[in-house]
């Protein structure tokens, strides 16, 4: 029977520390700008969760909801404004963006010292992408041994796929993108396609990290069909209660890391 990785418990420890740090402040609190383009249900759900958790930890969030058909230049102008706004500590552009917008170019337009997602090519070492930090934390939680192991990443955002590949390769894993998931010791899936992952797509005993999230009929669903894979996978991050809470926790940790370095 698959063992579930309790992302909620891990996240609470991280948020508790951030909350304690902010509680000790006697002046301004950290501020996070969230840029949401379009009306993808999964993206709206993620943004709503971040707004809610921001209240809990003491970070003020400011959401900029932009139309699906916004021009690239208009989006770049918004980011330029936020880069210059001294009151904004962190900037997050919710992914994935509409296909016609070049994600790499948009991310590169963010001030690297405000890039709480940690995807900017020049982001400082103290800012690690929250989702990447969550993946690593999951593997550390189960004391995963990287030596000689393989991983596969399934995704709908090229920026995400490349960054996950890079971080896992640095840990010593041989990584493929969208290829042969059934042979991987670690499968990371971020497709946003509910119950897409079945037992014939995973290796016996594999660690399955489910980052996909879809809201359907009032329920939050992941990419993985738990009932189908529960007797084949070794470990699984559940949805809800897995990567989602951890990603948000590490996001606010990054906001704090930026805030405390203010000149």
VOPAGU-2260 file (C-alpha; in pm, 1 decimal, decimal comma):
REM VOPAGU-2260
SITE   aa  ch    i         X         Y         Z
SITE  UNK   A    0       0,0       0,0       0,0
SITE  UNK   A    1     133,1     342,3     -98,9
SITE  UNK   A    2     253,5     571,6     179,5
SITE  UNK   A    3     127,5     929,8     171,0
SITE  UNK   A    4     367,9    1218,0     226,1
SITE  UNK   A    5     200,8    1466,2     460,3
SITE  UNK   A    6     270,5    1798,6     291,5
SITE  UNK   A    7      36,5    1983,6     525,2
SITE  UNK   A    8     243,9    1893,9     831,5
SITE  UNK   A    9     567,4    1996,2     661,4
SITE  UNK   A   10     410,0    2322,6     544,9
SITE  UNK   A   11     282,3    2413,4     890,9
SITE  UNK   A   12     634,8    2399,9    1033,7
SITE  UNK   A   13     762,2    2636,5     763,8
SITE  UNK   A   14     471,1    2881,2     799,1
SITE  UNK   A   15     497,5    2882,7    1177,1
SITE  UNK   A   16     853,4    3009,9    1152,7
SITE  UNK   A   17     760,1    3278,3     897,1
SITE  UNK   A   18     464,2    3388,0    1110,0
SITE  UNK   A   19     682,9    3417,1    1419,0
SITE  UNK   A   20     934,2    3631,9    1230,2
SITE  UNK   A   21     663,6    3866,0    1098,9
SITE  UNK   A   22     491,0    3883,9    1437,5
SITE  UNK   A   23     809,7    4031,7    1585,3
SITE  UNK   A   24     805,2    4323,1    1339,6
SITE  UNK   A   25     719,1    4667,3    1472,5
SITE  UNK   A   26     673,4    4844,3    1139,1
SITE  UNK   A   27     573,9    4758,0     782,2
SITE  UNK   A   28     489,2    4400,5     689,9
SITE  UNK   A   29     605,5    4210,1     379,0
SITE  UNK   A   30     407,5    4269,3      59,7
SITE  UNK   A   31     354,8    4022,4    -226,5
SITE  UNK   A   32     218,5    4112,9    -571,0
SITE  UNK   A   33      43,6    3827,7    -754,8
SITE  UNK   A   34     -11,4    3864,2   -1129,9
SITE  UNK   A   35    -286,5    3642,8   -1273,3
SITE  UNK   A   36    -347,5    3640,6   -1649,3
SITE  UNK   A   37    -674,6    3490,4   -1769,3
SITE  UNK   A   38    -925,1    3274,8   -1586,6
SITE  UNK   A   39    -782,7    2921,2   -1574,1
SITE  UNK   A   40    -969,4    2747,8   -1288,3
SITE  UNK   A   41    -655,2    2581,3   -1151,3
SITE  UNK   A   42    -463,0    2909,4   -1153,4
SITE  UNK   A   43    -749,6    3091,9    -983,5
SITE  UNK   A   44    -758,0    2821,2    -716,8
SITE  UNK   A   45    -385,3    2854,2    -651,7
SITE  UNK   A   46    -411,3    3232,8    -625,8
SITE  UNK   A   47    -705,5    3209,9    -384,8
SITE  UNK   A   48    -505,3    2974,7    -161,8
SITE  UNK   A   49    -209,0    3212,2    -162,1
SITE  UNK   A   50    -429,0    3506,7     -71,2
SITE  UNK   A   51    -581,2    3308,9     216,2
SITE  UNK   A   52    -247,8    3190,2     352,5
SITE  UNK   A   53    -101,5    3538,4     320,7
SITE  UNK   A   54    -354,4    3658,6     576,6
SITE  UNK   A   55    -258,1    3373,5     810,2
SITE  UNK   A   56     116,8    3434,6     804,4
SITE  UNK   A   57      99,6    3815,5     800,9
SITE  UNK   A   58     204,1    3888,2     440,9
SITE  UNK   A   59      -6,4    4146,6     256,9
SITE  UNK   A   60    -101,5    4019,1     -90,4
SITE  UNK   A   61    -201,1    4237,1    -386,0
SITE  UNK   A   62    -351,0    4050,2    -682,2
SITE  UNK   A   63    -344,2    4197,1   -1031,3
SITE  UNK   A   64    -606,7    4014,9   -1239,3
SITE  UNK   A   65    -532,4    4072,2   -1606,0
SITE  UNK   A   66    -739,4    3970,6   -1909,6
SITE  UNK   A   67    -657,7    3661,8   -2115,5
SITE  UNK   A   68    -598,1    3877,5   -2423,3
SITE  UNK   A   69    -357,6    4121,2   -2259,2
SITE  UNK   A   70     -69,3    4215,7   -2487,7
SITE  UNK   A   71     282,7    4111,3   -2402,8
SITE  UNK   A   72     389,8    4474,0   -2374,2
SITE  UNK   A   73     104,2    4557,8   -2137,9
SITE  UNK   A   74     203,7    4268,4   -1913,0
SITE  UNK   A   75     566,9    4378,5   -1922,3
SITE  UNK   A   76     453,5    4730,1   -1827,2
SITE  UNK   A   77     272,6    4592,5   -1520,2
SITE  UNK   A   78     586,8    4405,6   -1414,4
SITE  UNK   A   79     798,6    4716,1   -1472,2
SITE  UNK   A   80     568,8    4913,7   -1244,0
SITE  UNK   A   81     590,4    4648,1    -972,7
SITE  UNK   A   82     968,6    4627,2   -1004,5
SITE  UNK   A   83     990,4    4997,4    -923,8
SITE  UNK   A   84     734,2    4993,9    -641,7
SITE  UNK   A   85     942,3    5004,7    -323,7
SITE  UNK   A   86     646,1    4880,6    -118,7
SITE  UNK   A   87     637,5    4548,9    -308,2
SITE  UNK   A   88     885,9    4293,2    -177,3
SITE  UNK   A   89     798,7    3998,5    -398,5
SITE  UNK   A   90     639,7    3943,8    -740,1
SITE  UNK   A   91     474,3    3622,1    -852,7
SITE  UNK   A   92     339,7    3560,7   -1204,3
SITE  UNK   A   93      96,5    3269,5   -1182,8
SITE  UNK   A   94     186,3    2992,6   -1428,6
SITE  UNK   A   95     104,8    2869,2   -1683,0
SITE  UNK   A   96      55,3    3176,6   -1895,8
SITE  UNK   A   97    -151,0    3172,4   -2216,5
SITE  UNK   A   98      51,9    2995,1   -2486,6
SITE  UNK   A   99      92,3    3309,2   -2699,0
SITE  UNK   A  100     291,8    3474,3   -2417,8
SITE  UNK   A  101     656,4    3370,9   -2387,1
SITE  UNK   A  102     692,9    3263,5   -2023,8
SITE  UNK   A  103    1071,2    3287,2   -2025,0
SITE  UNK   A  104    1061,7    3648,0   -2143,7
SITE  UNK   A  105     800,0    3741,6   -1884,9
SITE  UNK   A  106     994,9    3584,7   -1599,8
SITE  UNK   A  107    1316,2    3751,8   -1714,2
SITE  UNK   A  108    1137,2    4088,0   -1687,3
SITE  UNK   A  109    1089,5    4045,9   -1311,0
SITE  UNK   A  110    1350,3    4204,4   -1086,1
SITE  UNK   A  111    1550,1    3893,5    -978,4
SITE  UNK   A  112    1558,9    4028,0    -622,7
SITE  UNK   A  113    1175,4    4022,4    -618,0
SITE  UNK   A  114    1127,5    3687,9    -795,4
SITE  UNK   A  115     960,9    3479,9    -523,4
SITE  UNK   A  116     910,3    3191,5    -766,9
SITE  UNK   A  117    1286,5    3161,5    -807,9
SITE  UNK   A  118    1266,9    3102,1   -1183,9
SITE  UNK   A  119    1460,2    3412,6   -1293,5
SITE  UNK   A  120    1795,1    3305,0   -1444,1
SITE  UNK   A  121    1976,1    3546,8   -1209,2
SITE  UNK   A  122    1778,3    3486,5    -890,7
SITE  UNK   A  123    1991,9    3492,2    -574,1
SITE  UNK   A  124    2079,5    3164,4    -403,4
SITE  UNK   A  125    1857,3    3239,3    -104,4
SITE  UNK   A  126    1548,0    3229,1    -332,1
SITE  UNK   A  127    1462,2    2875,0    -438,4
SITE  UNK   A  128    1149,7    2807,7    -639,9
SITE  UNK   A  129     877,3    2708,1    -389,3
SITE  UNK   A  130     763,4    2410,4    -594,7
SITE  UNK   A  131    1120,9    2290,6    -637,2
SITE  UNK   A  132    1182,7    2335,8    -264,4
SITE  UNK   A  133     866,0    2133,2    -196,9
SITE  UNK   A  134     979,3    1849,8    -424,0
SITE  UNK   A  135    1317,8    1834,7    -252,2
SITE  UNK   A  136    1154,2    1851,9      92,9
SITE  UNK   A  137     932,9    1553,8       5,0
SITE  UNK   A  138    1231,0    1344,4     -98,7
SITE  UNK   A  139    1418,9    1447,4     215,5
SITE  UNK   A  140    1115,3    1359,4     429,5
SITE  UNK   A  141    1124,3     996,7     307,1
SITE  UNK   A  142    1507,5     987,3     315,1
SITE  UNK   A  143    1521,0     910,3     -55,9
SITE  UNK   A  144    1854,5     781,8    -187,2
SITE  UNK   A  145    1939,7     954,1    -517,5
SITE  UNK   A  146    2234,5     739,8    -625,4
SITE  UNK   A  147    2169,2     554,6    -950,2
SITE  UNK   A  148    1802,5     656,3    -959,9
SITE  UNK   A  149    1594,4     806,8   -1240,0
SITE  UNK   A  150    1311,9    1058,1   -1262,4
SITE  UNK   A  151    1052,0    1166,5   -1516,3
SITE  UNK   A  152     874,4    1502,5   -1525,9
SITE  UNK   A  153     532,9    1553,6   -1688,0
SITE  UNK   A  154     424,4    1916,3   -1720,8
SITE  UNK   A  155     226,6    2182,3   -1905,9
SITE  UNK   A  156     476,1    2465,2   -1851,6
SITE  UNK   A  157     816,2    2449,4   -2022,3
SITE  UNK   A  158     972,5    2678,8   -1762,0
SITE  UNK   A  159     853,2    2446,9   -1486,8
SITE  UNK   A  160     972,5    2133,1   -1664,5
SITE  UNK   A  161    1322,6    2265,9   -1726,8
SITE  UNK   A  162    1365,3    2389,4   -1370,7
SITE  UNK   A  163    1250,1    2061,7   -1213,4
SITE  UNK   A  164    1488,2    1874,9   -1442,2
SITE  UNK   A  165    1777,8    2098,8   -1337,8
SITE  UNK   A  166    1719,2    2065,3    -963,1
SITE  UNK   A  167    1676,3    1686,8    -976,2
SITE  UNK   A  168    1986,0    1645,8   -1190,6
SITE  UNK   A  169    2182,1    1847,6    -936,1
SITE  UNK   A  170    2065,7    1594,8    -677,1
SITE  UNK   A  171    2211,1    1314,9    -891,8
SITE  UNK   A  172    1905,1    1181,0   -1071,8
SITE  UNK   A  173    1896,2    1098,4   -1443,2
SITE  UNK   A  174    1590,7    1293,0   -1563,9
SITE  UNK   A  175    1367,9    1260,3   -1868,5
SITE  UNK   A  176    1095,5    1501,6   -1973,1
SITE  UNK   A  177     760,5    1354,6   -2079,8
SITE  UNK   A  178     926,9    1024,4   -2165,2
SITE  UNK   A  179     899,9     674,7   -2015,0
SITE  UNK   A  180     738,3     759,6   -1679,1
SITE  UNK   A  181     684,2     386,6   -1619,2
SITE  UNK   A  182    1060,2     339,1   -1579,7
SITE  UNK   A  183    1121,7     627,6   -1337,2
SITE  UNK   A  184    1199,7     589,4    -968,2
SITE  UNK   A  185    1054,9     936,9    -916,5
SITE  UNK   A  186     761,4    1066,3   -1119,3
SITE  UNK   A  187     676,9    1435,4   -1094,7
SITE  UNK   A  188     349,0    1522,8   -1264,5
SITE  UNK   A  189     211,6    1873,6   -1317,4
SITE  UNK   A  190     -32,5    1830,2   -1604,2
SITE  UNK   A  191    -353,7    1962,2   -1452,4
SITE  UNK   A  192    -536,9    1659,3   -1596,0
SITE  UNK   A  193    -739,3    1489,3   -1320,2
SITE  UNK   A  194    -666,5    1119,1   -1265,2
SITE  UNK   A  195    -449,9    1101,9   -1576,7
SITE  UNK   A  196    -181,1     894,3   -1405,3
SITE  UNK   A  197    -271,6     525,7   -1383,9
SITE  UNK   A  198     -76,3     227,9   -1252,0
SITE  UNK   A  199      46,3     129,0   -1598,1
SITE  UNK   A  200     226,3     464,6   -1615,3
SITE  UNK   A  201     439,2     416,3   -1302,2
SITE  UNK   A  202     715,6     187,4   -1184,7
SITE  UNK   A  203     665,9     -51,2    -893,1
SITE  UNK   A  204     755,8     131,3    -571,5
SITE  UNK   A  205     795,9     468,4    -743,9
SITE  UNK   A  206     779,3     798,2    -557,2
SITE  UNK   A  207     495,9     991,4    -722,2
SITE  UNK   A  208     490,1    1365,9    -665,0
SITE  UNK   A  209     154,9    1503,2    -780,3
SITE  UNK   A  210     159,6    1876,2    -848,3
SITE  UNK   A  211    -143,0    1879,4   -1075,4
SITE  UNK   A  212    -454,3    2040,6    -936,2
SITE  UNK   A  213    -800,6    2068,1   -1087,9
SITE  UNK   A  214   -1126,4    2176,7    -928,1
SITE  UNK   A  215   -1427,4    1977,8   -1048,9
SITE  UNK   A  216   -1776,2    1963,8    -899,8
SITE  UNK   A  217   -1650,2    2126,7    -581,2
SITE  UNK   A  218   -1365,5    1876,4    -539,8
SITE  UNK   A  219    -991,8    1934,1    -575,9
SITE  UNK   A  220    -835,8    1659,3    -786,7
SITE  UNK   A  221    -476,5    1574,9    -871,6
SITE  UNK   A  222    -321,3    1417,3   -1179,9
SITE  UNK   A  223    -295,2    1081,2   -1004,3
SITE  UNK   A  224    -573,7     825,5    -979,9
SITE  UNK   A  225    -507,3     719,6    -621,3
SITE  UNK   A  226    -736,1     417,3    -622,0
SITE  UNK   A  227    -567,0     283,1    -932,8
SITE  UNK   A  228    -204,8     330,4    -820,9
SITE  UNK   A  229    -232,2     275,6    -444,0
SITE  UNK   A  230    -106,1     -82,9    -458,3
SITE  UNK   A  231     182,1      -7,1    -697,1
SITE  UNK   A  232     343,6     323,7    -596,0
SITE  UNK   A  233     576,2     344,4    -297,4
SITE  UNK   A  234     507,7     702,2    -192,3
SITE  UNK   A  235     259,2     965,1    -305,6
SITE  UNK   A  236     191,8    1329,3    -233,1
SITE  UNK   A  237    -188,1    1344,0    -200,0
SITE  UNK   A  238    -413,0    1609,1    -353,4
SITE  UNK   A  239    -518,0    1797,4    -154,8
SITE  UNK   A  240    -267,8    1795,3     131,4
SITE  UNK   A  241      56,8    1731,5     -52,3
SITE  UNK   A  242     266,1    1965,7    -265,1
SITE  UNK   A  243      10,1    2249,3    -263,9
SITE  UNK   A  244      44,8    2350,6     103,2
SITE  UNK   A  245     422,4    2314,8      87,2
SITE  UNK   A  246     455,2    2531,3    -223,3
SITE  UNK   A  247     259,8    2810,0     -57,6
SITE  UNK   A  248     466,0    2779,5     260,2
SITE  UNK   A  249     794,3    2808,0      71,8
SITE  UNK   A  250     652,1    3099,8    -128,4
SITE  UNK   A  251     597,2    3300,8     188,7
SITE  UNK   A  252     936,1    3192,8     318,6
SITE  UNK   A  253    1084,4    3353,5       6,8
SITE  UNK   A  254     883,4    3671,8      65,2
SITE  UNK   A  255    1028,7    3686,3     415,5
SITE  UNK   A  256    1382,7    3622,5     285,4
SITE  UNK   A  257    1344,3    3919,6      49,7
SITE  UNK   A  258    1184,0    4145,2     312,2
SITE  UNK   A  259    1450,3    4090,3     576,2
SITE  UNK   A  260    1718,6    4194,8     325,6
SITE  UNK   A  261    1557,3    4531,3     256,3
SITE  UNK   A  262    1818,2    4811,0     266,5
